[in-house]
Amino acid sequence: ELVHGPDADHRVLLLANPHLDGPPSTTSHIIAAFQCVLPGEGTTPHRHTPAATRIILEGDGGATFVDGRRLEMYDGDLIITPNWTWHCHQNDSSTRTVWLDVLDLPLVGKLDAVFGQLSKPDDAQYPANTRALRFPWSDIAAQLDAAPDTAGARTVDYGGGDTPLLPTLTPHAIALAAGATTRKTRAMANELFVVLGGEGKSQIGDISLQWGPNDVFTAPHWSWTRHTAKSDAHMIVISDGEIMKRLGLYREEAG
C-alpha cells in the first residue's frame, strides 16, 4: 500500500536475518523476499548472475516471463529463473499476485560475482531455452499423494532427475499427515521452509516454532530438525545442499 508508481517496479519485503553479518540475507547463502504485483503492473525485463526460485502464494493468473517464455502464476506454483536469464513479471489478472523470491545472492556476493543488466535491448534475441521452468502445484500435489511415506513425511524433488534444476538452490516439496512427526535429522545445508497449507510445529535445535499457511522459517545447517503436523500440511523447501555436495562438504545424520 505504501509503494506506487516507478518505485513499484520491484515491490519487495526482504526477510533479513538480524543474526547474520554483512548485506541482508535470510540464511548464510540465501535471501528470501515477498514480492507483490498489483493488477495492471509489470516489472522491467532484467537479468543477473544470482539464480532464483519463486513460490506463488497468491496467484490467479499473470505471469513471469523467462527468456521470453510466459509462465503462469497460480497458488503453490514454483518457477525457476536460472542465472543470467532475462525475466520480468506482468500481472494481467484482476487480483494481486504475491510470491516468495528465493535467491542465492548472498553466496554470489561472497564470491564477488554479482552482475546485472536492466532493460533488455530491443534488438537482443532471447536464447533458445526448452528446459522446464514452471512446476504447477497441482502436478506436485499429485506426485506427493503417490509418494511413499518415509520417516513421517512424503517427499517430491522438483525436476525428478539426477541433474539439479539449479546448481545452488534445490527445491523439494513435503507432505505431512495430521499427527505425524518426522525423524530428527541434520545436514550440512541451510533450508528455507514455505508453508503452503496446514498447521504444525518444528523443533530446530533448541527452538520450537509454530507455523501455519504462508509462514516462512529456516533451519540453519547442522541443526537437529523435526516437524510435527497438527493438521495435514504441505511445505516447499529450498536448500543450498547442492553447493555443499559439489564442494565435497555435504554430510547428514539421522537421530
N, C-alpha and C positions, 0 to 999 in steps of 0.2 A: 504493500500500500504506500510505502514511502519512496519507491524508486520508479520514476517515469521518464518518458522522453528518451533522449540519447543515452542517459545513464542506464536504461532498461535493456540495452543490448545484451548484457550479461547480468542478470539479477540473481545473485548467489548469496548464500549464507554459509560461510566456512565453518567447519567443525574443527576448531583449533584446540588441540590438547595443551592445557596450560603447564603440564609437567615435562614437555619436550622443549629443548632449546632450539634457537635458530628460527628460520621462517616458519609460518603457520603450517602445521601438519597434524594429522589425526593419529597416525602411528608413525614409527620412525621412517617408513618408506612410502606411506600412503597419505594422500589428502582427500577428504570427502567434503562435499558441499551440496546443500539443497539448491536447486535451480527452479525458478518459476517463470513460465512464459504465458502471458495472458492472451486471450483470443485476439487475433489480428496482428500479434507481434512476431518478429523474427529476429535472428541474430546474423551478424556479418560472417560470411564464409572466411575461415581461417584454418591454419594448420600449425602444429607444434610437435616437438620431439617427445614430450610426455604422452603416453598412451592413456586411454580412458575406457571405463565401463560405465554404463548408465542404467540405473534401475528405475523403472517408471512406477511412481507411487500413485499419481492421479493422472490418468490419460484416457481420453475418449476420441482419439484421432490426433491430427497434427503429425509432425514427422521430424526426425533427424535425417539429414542428408549427409552421406559419407561418399566422397568421390563421385558425387552426382547421383547416387542411388537413394531413392526415397525409402525410409524405414519407418513404418507406422509405430505410433506410441500408444499403447494401451496398458492398463493396470498390470503390473507384475512383469512386463516385458523387460528383457535385458538387451542392450545394444552396445556393441564394442566399437571403439574408434582407435584403430591401430595408429602408432606414431607416424607423423608426417602425412596423414591423410587429410584432404580438405573436408571440412564438415561445418554444418550450421544447423539451426533449428527453425522451424516455422510452425506456428500454431494456427491452423486454418479450421479449428474446431470451434464450438460455441462455449466451451468451458476452459478454465485454466488447466495447464499441464504442469505437473510438478514431478521432478525426478531427483535421484541422488547421483551426482557425479562422483566417481572414484578414480583418481589419477595416481600415477607413480611419480608425480612431480617432486616430492622430497628426495627420492632416490636419484632421479635425473639431475636435480640440483646439486646433490652431493658429488656427483660425477662431473659437475661443471659443464653440462651438455644441454642446457636449456636454450633452444632456439625456437623462433616462431615467425609466422608470416600472416599479416592481417590483410584480408580482402584479396580474393583470387583475381589475377589479371584476366580481362575479358578474353584474351587470345590464348590463355593457358588451357591445355587439354587435360581432362581427367585421365589418370592411368587406368588401364584395364584392371578390374577388381571383381572377381567372381566368388570370393570366399564368403562364408556365412558370417553375417554381421548382426543380424537380429534373431533373437530367440524368444518367440511368443510364450507367455506364461502358460497358456492352455496346453502347449506341447510338453513343457517341462512338468506340469502338474500330472499329466497322463503318465509320463515316464516314472514319476515318483510313486504313483499308485501301483505300478507294476514292479517296482524295485523291491528287493528283499530287505527285511529288517535286520540291521547289523548293529549290535550294541545299543539298541534302543532307538535307532533312527534309520530312516531310508534316505539314501543319498543319490544324487544325479550330478555328474560332472558335465559342465557345458562343453559342447563340441563333441564329446563322446569318443574321441580318438586318442592316439598316442601323442599327437602333436598338439601342444598347448595353444589355446586361442591367442594368447599374448605371452611374451617371454617374461613379463614382470608382474602381471596380475592374473590370478587364477580364480575363476568363479565356479561355485557349485551350489546346488540347492539341497536343503534338507527338510524332511517332514518328520514331525514328532507326534505320536498319538497321545491323546489326553491321558495323563498319569504316567507317561513313560519318562524314564530317567536314563540318560546316556552314560556310557562308561567314562570314567575320568581319564583324560588324555592330555598330553602336552607335546608341542612340536616346536622346532626352530623355525617358526613362521608367525608373522603377525596376521591376525584375522579380524575382519570387519563384518559384523552381522547386521542384516537389514530384515526386520520382521515384517513379513507381508500380511500375516494373519495369525490369530491365536494369542494366548497369553501364557506366561510361564516365568521361570527364573533361571538364572545361570550363576554358578559358583565359579569365579575366576580368581585363582589364588585364594586370598583370604577375604575377597569382596563378593557379596551376594547382590545380584542385580535383578529387579523385577522388570519385565518387559511386556509390551503389547504392540498392536498394529502400528507400523511405520516407525517404531523405535529403531535407533541405531546404537550399537555398542561394539566395543573392541575387546579382543583377548591378546595381550602382548605376548611376544614369543617366549616360549619356555615357561608358560604359566599353566598350572593344572586347571583344566576347564571341564565343567559338567553342566548339562542342561536338563531341566525338568519342565515338562509341559503341563499346564493347568487345563488347557483345552487343546484340541487338535491345532497344530501350529505349522507354519511354513516360514522358512527363512532362506535368504540368499546370502552366501558367504563369499567375500573376496579375500584372497590370501596372497601374500608375497612369497609363498613357499617355493615357487618355481625359480626365483632368484637364488635361493639357498641351494637348491638342487643343482643348478648349473655351476655354482661355485664350489660344489662338493662339501657344503656346510650343513646340509639338512639332516636332521635326526628327529625321531619321535619316540614317545614312550606311552604305554597304557598303564593305568593304575590298577 
